[in-house]
Amino acid sequence: AAAFETLVFYAVMVCLAIFALWVAEIPLTVFTLAGGAIAIGVGFGSQKIVNNFISGVILLFERPIKVGDLIEIGETFGQVESIGARSTKIKTYDNFHIIVPNGAFLEQNVINWTASDTKIRYSISVGVAYGSLTKSVEKVLLLAVEAQPEVLSDPPPYIIFESFADSSLNFTAYLWLELTPAVNNNVILSDI
């Protein structure tokens, strides 16, 4: 719907301009010489604008990102609020609104965290003293993970012994959380 609305708007604007010239009985051939000179100047001056416009049309049709998706582009992480003809508006967790030119989405790597699924796997590494009972450590870590109501049970969390470090036995807890703008998953991981 957003792609159709944008394209119809620009098509109507072009048709209105041509209709206004026709009603005023101004032939389009009058603009040939002046139009050519202006077009060259405007062409050089508006390369970025045209690039962003064409990129916006590609984004609206190809749909690698959609309104509501949580994305990461460069150092920017947030939720897509709107995709316009020239730029895309992103709202960060810190409640900043960032306007990103559409060309950036085709020139840079974009991570779409919620393109097909909102479940994200996280890991927490924990070191315990040598001599600790490894099976007891696994049970305690699993209880700590499962005690958080936001941790998903499907797929289930699990604990793995990772390595013998210089001063600790290292374990890693793997768990799945729902990625939503309303919940800061770093707080959940800290609580665990």
KASUL-V791203 format. One record per run of one state. SS is the DSSP state (H for helix, E for strand, - for the rest). FROM is the first residue (numbers start at 1). LEN is the number of residues. If there is no record, write none. Layout:
ss:SS from:FROM len:LEN
ss:SS from:FROM len:LEN
This chain:
ss:- from:1 len:1
ss:H from:2 len:22
ss:- from:24 len:4
ss:H from:28 len:18
ss:- from:46 len:1
ss:H from:47 len:16
ss:- from:63 len:7
ss:E from:70 len:4
ss:- from:74 len:2
ss:E from:76 len:8
ss:- from:84 len:3
ss:E from:87 len:6
ss:- from:93 len:4
ss:E from:97 len:5
ss:- from:102 len:1
ss:H from:103 len:5
ss:- from:108 len:2
ss:E from:110 len:3
ss:- from:113 len:6
ss:E from:119 len:10
ss:- from:129 len:5
ss:H from:134 len:13
ss:- from:147 len:4
ss:E from:151 len:1
ss:- from:152 len:6
ss:E from:158 len:7
ss:- from:165 len:4
ss:E from:169 len:10
ss:- from:179 len:6
ss:H from:185 len:7
ss:- from:192 len:1
